[in-house]
Amino acid sequence: MKVVIPLAGKGTRLQPVTDHVPKPLLRVAGRPVLDLVMDQLAGLAIDELIFITGHLKEQVEAHVTSHFDYPSRFIEQVVQDGTAGAVNLARPFIDGPLLIVFVDTLFDADLSLVTRGDVDGIIWVKEVEDYQRFGVVVTNERGEMTRIVEKPSEPISKLANIGLYYIRDWRLLFEGIEHTLKEPANKGEWYLTDAFQYMIDHGSRIRTAEVGGWYDCGKIETLLETNRHLLEHGHGTRASSADGVRIIEPVRIGENVDLRDSTIGPNVTIDEGATITGSVLRHTIVGRDARVVNSRIEYSFIGDGANVTGRTEERLIASVDAARVAP
């Protein structure tokens, strides 16, 4: 089985940090989002990883080749024409069933389902209350997808599409993508979900499977919520308090972090090499080699190498050369 991982986007909702670091390599609870996603693939019989790259592709390629043992291929999506266009770039290299994983989110999913051969595909979903924010999957009485509806105004389904798919009938998938790409674009993009609808309309049986957890990493609020969840579920570290430092768990504090006269926590990750002096940090991620001095920072993301001095902020997103309050 091959795994297609589209990650060409610019991560505009986390700029300016993502001007310097591709969104899949942002660190949450001390690890890159991409690494946490890859943990979920352990134990699967994977022949090749196919990364659809774009923004800051050199960083992605360097990270993958130095951290993962799977055979990997990198294809650049020069034109950002949507998810159908992204997956279509892998078509020349697909000759059997495939897993498609979008890495905007982390998930707790039973991927062993791919070994069962009674359906043409699987789409993983999560039941949500705010269904109007998502593409939702409508199912029949057997739990098989009948259609996908983007941001419905009526409660036709609460099963949100999380961006994780297994396709056994790969030929019909690419037939569906080809059909989709011939249709008019939706605001300049073509969506993979339209290809799935084509498959359903041509007789495919695609089962829904609900994930145990689904954690968004696409914008600051959800990234911090994901950080909190991970810290509370085994990714935190018990930190000893230095003189003048108060720790309120859960926190994760990396190696060679210089803490002085500060209150840290709850729900704070500080990556290696950072310096925190005379500050209060709550519900915040601080990147490697960043500096926070004489500041009170809450619900914020401080990128690698950023310097924040004399600030009292909520929802701050800071990079090495710019800082702003997120909208």
QUILINSUL-V846940 format. One record per backbone hydrogen bond with DSSP energy under -0.5 kcal/mol. NH is the residue of the N-H (numbers start at 1). CO is the residue of the C=O. E is the energy in kcal/mol with one decimal. If there is no record, write none. Layout:
BEGIN
((NH CO E) (NH CO E))
END
This chain:
BEGIN
((2 97 -1.5) (3 48 -2.5) (4 2 -0.5) (4 99 -3.0) (5 3 -0.5) (5 50 -3.0) (6 4 -0.5) (7 52 -2.8) (14 11 -2.0) (15 12 -1.3) (17 14 -0.8) (18 14 -1.2) (19 16 -1.6) (20 17 -1.8) (21 17 -1.5) (25 22 -2.2) (26 23 -1.6) (28 31 -3.0) (31 28 -1.4) (33 26 -2.3) (34 24 -2.9) (36 32 -1.8) (37 33 -2.0) (38 34 -2.5) (39 35 -1.6) (40 36 -0.6) (40 37 -1.3) (41 38 -1.5) (42 39 -1.2) (44 41 -2.1) (46 44 -1.4) (47 1 -3.1) (47 45 -0.5) (48 1 -0.8) (49 71 -2.8) (50 3 -3.4) (51 49 -0.6) (51 73 -3.1) (52 5 -2.0) (52 50 -0.5) (53 51 -0.9) (53 75 -2.3) (55 8 -1.9) (57 54 -1.5) (59 56 -0.9) (60 56 -1.3) (61 57 -2.6) (62 58 -2.3) (63 59 -2.2) (64 60 -2.7) (65 61 -2.4) (66 62 -1.2) (67 63 -1.3) (67 64 -0.6) (68 64 -2.3) (73 49 -2.6) (75 51 -2.9) (77 53 -3.6) (78 76 -1.1) (80 78 -0.6) (81 79 -1.9) (84 190 -2.2) (85 190 -0.6) (86 82 -1.8) (87 83 -2.2) (88 84 -2.0) (89 85 -0.9) (89 86 -0.9) (90 87 -1.6) (91 88 -1.5) (93 90 -2.2) (94 91 -1.5) (95 93 -0.5) (98 167 -2.2) (99 2 -2.4) (100 165 -3.1) (101 4 -2.5) (101 99 -0.5) (102 163 -2.5) (103 6 -0.7) (105 102 -0.6) (106 215 -3.3) (108 213 -2.3) (109 107 -0.6) (111 109 -1.2) (113 110 -1.1) (114 111 -1.7) (115 112 -1.9) (116 113 -1.7) (120 205 -2.3) (121 205 -1.1) (122 166 -2.7) (123 207 -2.7) (124 164 -2.2) (125 209 -2.3) (126 160 -1.6) (128 158 -2.8) (131 129 -1.6) (133 130 -1.9) (134 131 -1.6) (136 134 -0.6) (136 149 -3.0) (137 159 -2.8) (138 136 -0.5) (138 147 -3.1) (140 144 -2.1) (143 140 -1.9) (145 206 -3.4) (146 138 -3.5) (147 138 -1.3) (149 136 -2.6) (151 134 -1.9) (156 154 -2.5) (160 126 -2.9) (160 158 -1.0) (161 135 -3.0) (162 124 -1.5) (162 160 -0.5) (165 100 -2.5) (166 122 -2.7) (167 98 -3.0) (168 120 -2.6) (168 166 -0.5) (169 120 -1.7) (170 168 -1.9) (173 169 -1.6) (174 170 -2.1) (175 171 -1.8) (176 172 -2.5) (177 173 -2.4) (178 174 -2.4) (179 175 -2.2) (180 176 -2.5) (181 177 -2.7) (182 178 -0.7) (182 179 -0.9) (183 179 -0.5) (183 180 -1.4) (186 189 -3.1) (187 185 -0.8) (189 186 -1.0) (190 81 -2.3) (194 191 -1.1) (195 191 -0.7) (195 192 -0.7) (196 192 -1.7) (197 193 -2.1) (198 194 -1.9) (199 195 -2.0) (200 196 -2.4) (201 197 -2.7) (202 198 -1.1) (202 199 -0.6) (203 200 -1.8) (204 199 -2.6) (206 204 -0.6) (207 121 -2.4) (207 205 -0.6) (208 143 -2.5) (209 123 -1.8) (211 125 -2.6) (212 108 -2.9) (213 108 -0.7) (215 106 -3.0) (216 214 -0.5) (217 104 -2.9) (220 13 -0.5) (223 219 -2.7) (224 220 -2.3) (225 221 -1.7) (226 222 -2.4) (227 223 -2.2) (228 224 -2.4) (229 225 -2.4) (230 226 -2.5) (231 227 -2.5) (232 228 -2.1) (233 229 -0.8) (233 230 -0.8) (234 231 -0.6) (235 230 -2.3) (236 231 -0.8) (237 251 -2.9) (239 237 -0.7) (245 242 -2.3) (246 262 -2.5) (248 264 -3.2) (249 247 -0.6) (252 268 -2.2) (254 252 -0.5) (254 270 -3.1) (257 254 -0.7) (258 274 -2.6) (259 257 -0.8) (260 276 -2.3) (261 243 -0.7) (262 244 -0.6) (263 279 -2.0) (264 246 -3.1) (265 281 -2.4) (266 248 -0.5) (267 250 -1.7) (268 250 -1.1) (269 284 -2.1) (270 252 -3.1) (271 269 -0.5) (271 286 -2.8) (273 255 -1.8) (274 271 -1.4) (275 290 -2.5) (276 258 -3.2) (277 292 -2.7) (278 260 -2.0) (280 295 -2.2) (281 263 -2.6) (282 297 -2.1) (283 266 -2.9) (284 267 -0.7) (285 300 -2.0) (286 269 -3.1) (287 302 -3.0) (289 272 -1.5) (290 287 -1.5) (291 306 -2.8) (292 275 -2.6) (293 308 -2.7) (294 277 -2.5) (296 311 -2.7) (297 280 -2.8) (298 313 -2.1) (299 282 -1.4) (300 283 -0.7) (301 316 -2.8) (302 285 -3.3) (303 301 -0.7) (303 318 -3.3) (305 288 -2.2) (306 303 -1.9) (307 319 -0.5) (308 291 -3.1) (309 307 -0.5) (310 293 -2.5) (313 296 -2.2) (315 298 -1.5) (315 299 -0.6) (316 298 -0.5) (317 324 -2.6) (318 301 -2.3) (318 316 -0.5) (319 322 -3.7) (324 317 -1.8) (326 315 -2.7) (326 324 -0.5))
END
